[in-house]
Amino acid sequence: MYTLHLRATTTYNSLTGATTTYNSLTGATMTYTHNTGASMTYILSTGTIKTYDQTTQRSRKVPADVVVAPELDTGHSEEEPLPWWDGGQCRCDGRDCTAQVSPPETSSSPVSLNFSSAGVGGTCGRRAWAAGGGQRVVSFSLYGDNPEYWVGLDDILSQVTAVYPGWRVRLYTDPRGRDSVLCPLLGRHAHFDVCDITNLPPPLGNLSLLLPSMWRLSPLGDPQVAAIMVRDLDSAITDREANAVKEWLSSEKVFHVMRDHPLHDIAVMAGMWGARWDGDPARKMPTLMATLRDTLFTKGMGRRGYFDDQFLLTAVVYPTMKGQVMAHDSYLCGRYENDSKPWPTQRQEGAFVGARRYKKQFQNEIIRQRCPRECRPPEHPGWLYC
């Protein structure tokens, strides 16, 4: 179940005279334009957009999936203070700025930059944009108030440095109120970028209405990015995963999917896949990736189903993956691909990739089931737990 922040965020754009209010308790977003008296309200419970035009005094409802979420442009100039998550000072509201696992509190930080006027591109923000081209990105979404989704973040950032040297980590979230958790991490980890989902560089803009677990797909097609790995915040980065990724990156395959549990019974596990477009001299692949992302975002607007991201990835992205994917599969080999590969390392003590290590309920979760002989490496038929 997705847990949303129980607070409202209001921004005013002095250039357009528009006020945008997002109420995460009700899931409603309302944009009111003072100059024209027009308003638009997104209603989560009914999945509709309600519009009202004061000039004609008419209102109408339309399905939410036919409306693209508006870009949030706050009209901030470069002279105004930068938000703490994008290069500004991390004050942590005057508190001792140390990592905490308590629920975040409301922050008074400035909303964001006007990226158009600041000349910032990409799909994250100023800090990520300044890192230049050719980035390899491990991408996460953070939403809700459950500390189990950020308690392992410091550990994950250190693991990425150790097993994926040179890779950056992007966290797609609404950073307001998360300064006590994220400020220390920005200071300790130079490869860490926080991406404000309410105001991403154009054309992405405000993704508040998008299924939150899909925010992390934003780097697809980013002109500054060469590869992306999509991961879950409640799962640790392990050597077993890193060895599989190394095998993928040494191949010519564009996509990578991993399945490492009998219940990983879907073509694309939402937090266990990746894509690359660094081996594309014609530069056609970034456009394809961006098109896939845009299609996913259109279909993901207003959705909140727990497995909706996996269903959409399987429906939208997997058909493109076929023939271009390396799939490591320890239990369901041959079900989705004829050429799925065994994992390059033997399973240790029942551990598996994708385990929810940072959730207390699943900290000791292991696999006791032997993997099928056909899923074991041909040179290691004795790997009963492959």
Secondary structure by P-SEA (a helix, b strand, c coil): ccccccbbbbbbcccccbbbbbbccccbbbbbbccccbbbbbbccccbbbbbbccccccccccccccccbbbbccccccccccccccccccccccccccccccccccccccccccccccccccccccccccccbbbbbcccccccccccccaaaaaaaaaaaccccbbbbbbccccccccccaaaaaacccbbbbcccccccccccccccccccccccccccccccbbbbbbccccccaaaaaaaaaaaaccccbbbbbcccccccccccccccccccccccaaaaaaaaaaaaaaaaaaccccccaaaaaaaaacccccccccbbbbbccccccccccccccccccccccccccccccccccccccccccccccccccccccccc
